[in-house]
Amino acid sequence: MKPLLAFMKKECLETVRTGKFMILMLLFVLFGIMSPAIAKLTPWLMEMFSDAMAESGLIVSNIQVDAMTSWTQFFKNIPMALIAYVLIFSDIFTKEYKSGTLLLVLTKGLPRYKVVLGKTLLLLSFWTLGYGLCFAVTYGYNSYFWDNGIADNLFPAAAVWWLFGVWVICLMVLFSALLQNNAGVSLCIGGTVLLAYVLSIIPKVRAYSPAVLMNTGSLLLGAEEASAYIKAIVITVALCIVCVSVSIPVIDRKQL
Amino acid sequence: MDVLAIQNLKKNFGSKKVLCGLDLSVPEHSIFGFIGKNGAGKTTTMKAILGLLRVDSGEIFCMGEKVHFGQTNTNRYIGYLPDVPEFYSYMTPTEYLTLCGEICGMDRADIITRRKELLELVGLGHERRRIKGFSRGMKQRLGIAQALLGRPKLLICDEPTSALDPAGRKEILDILLRVKEQTTALFSTHILSDVERICTEAAFLNNGKIAMQGTIAELRNRRSSDGFIIETEKKEAADTLIKVFGGLQRTGQNALVFHGDEDRLFDIMQYVAENRMPVQKIERIEPTLESLFLEVTT
């Protein structure tokens, strides 16, 4: 346990001292502010363009915005935050392979599986922290401007999207174990998510694809209950466990 | 007792045979020089000892325990310094040694005393900067400190002096000499003067095998002499000797060198005495590790 904690402490120090932590937190706060800000600015923007739109036959009438507009925007923005997160951390393993920094800690007796676990736990913690911060900022602004009660199943929807992020992180761990460079890791994550998205288009497979976890719209509108996502949640959790479990023997056999 | 024993180690990279049945034993409390040309397989052997590389066949024992690829418990006996040690550059030396100590499972009080002791030993005791700003020599010295942290039975240094300037080299060699009492050091190199300066034993690696192994004195005695230098007082005497005795080479105006046994030297001396040729000096060329190395590797 002590070596794992020591390694995680080193990972935290690295994230803070290389400036990644600061960038991440700013990014998540920014995305958190952006959703209510866009919702708030929509009527003003529409008004500005109303003349131009009237010329093309579109008449802008009284535009209503509420917490739902902001939450819809939130779930539209969060994929970009996840992409940024993946890009920032895509070299978390590969940088250590390339520089050879892992060599010394491994020869000190750190078990390789603890490297995988330490990095995975750190990635999950920072994702949870960042995502939670982003959600909290949006929630705060929304309750100040409007009423959050309008969005049904808000917390289940947020949790479902968080789980999607967890799956992407587990994919990052798996591809980092398999590949040597971070560009490859990012591309493979993108490819796998795209594949899951394509599968989710097929009606029979749809309910099982992790990509479904990104569609939180119907949950918010109350058209669907969280129970409709159960199959996808179970599959995603299983895939996460598989990804991390496969990474361990792969790293064990890696020649450094 | 042997700290390290390697038996019939073989490793190929594709079609290239790097190690072809390497046998090596390192006795306790020795400073063991592992000598070989660039690309001879020194680093490969060291990585195999650390379980970082899968070997094709053969066995490695460290303190009597077998080394396994991947996760090996024998690393608890070993301190390793790679040729170019890479550290987490955002840490200070103290933080880095603390991390290493915690990974080794040392207790806090021990880490504090040991890191202070070692940083003093390698001359980084007052260094508060992060590793990012360190020179190569400083990194190498920190590398030795981290390798010695867990009081290893075997210290493995992969070409620790190759990339350093003379001052840096001297510092590293002095540190290795100082730790001789605490541990056994195996260090690879192709700088033979370093071996002659600090090693008690050495082995020559050539064509994937150990071509020669023994104490430095034993290795030197393998070759009785590399030849003789004869310096005459007058140039004419040297010219005469060249004419009379074949195989003499001129190295200076009056200086001649010849490679051969002592009988030949006596013949020359007799000729010199009979013809009353004034001689400035006759000197035996002592065999050096360099000449031995060249003999073994060519």
Interface residues (C-beta under 8 A of the other chain):
Chain A: K2 P3 L5 A6 F7 K9 K10 L13 E14 R17 T18 S99 G100 T101 L103 L104 V105 L106 T107 K108 G109 L110 P111 R112 D252 R253 Q255 L256
Chain B: L50 L52 L53 R54 G70 Q71 N73 N75 R76 I78 Y80 P82 V84 P85 E86 F87 Y88 Y90 M91 E95 L99 C100 E102 I103 C104 G105 G143 Q146 L149 G150
